[in-house]
């Protein structure tokens, strides 16, 4: 996957987190980058970056602290 495509995928996921949680985009960025999901997305060997945004969001939701 090209870097620009991955960056757009990450941006969509961060925006979804912000909307779902009612937090700022900056707060959503902090939440996202502290997860194992981010680390897996950064590693092309995991294959996670090839999954849909919805699939990745579901994985991410399980790692985020309860609101």
N, C-alpha and C positions, 0 to 999 in steps of 0.2 A: 504494500500500500504506500502510495506517495505521501510524503510528509505533509503536504498541504491538505490532503484528504483527511488524514488523521487529525490534524489541527482543527478542522471544521467539525469532525465527529466529537472531539473533546469539547469544543465550544458549545455544541448542541446539548451535550450531556450536562455541562456546567449550568447552562441556562435552565434546563429541566429541573435540576436540583434546586436552583434559586427559586423557581416558581413553586415547586412542590412544598418547599420548606418555608416559603415566605421570607427569605433572607436576601441580602444584597448579593450581587454577582461576585463581589470580592470575598464574602463569607463562603459562598458556594465553591469558589476556587480553593480556598483553604481546606474545606471539607474534602474536596475531590483529591487534591494532591497528597493528602495524608492517608489514602487508602491503598490496600493491596491491589485493588482494581486498576488504579493508575499505574502501579509498578508493572502489572501484567500487560497493560496497553503499551507501555514504553518498550517492552521486550517483544520483538516480532516473532520470536520462537514460540510464544504461548498461543498464538493464533487468535487471541481475544479480539484484536483490532478488526478481524474479519467478520465478527458477529454484529448483529443489528444494534442500534442505539437502545432499543427497548430491552434486549437481552442484557446488555451491559448495565443499564440502569437498574434492572432487577438485582443483578449481582451486587451492584454498588449499594443499593438500599439496605441490604443485609449487613453491610459493614458500617453504615453511618450510625451515630449515636441516636438513641430514641429522643424524639423532641419532647 
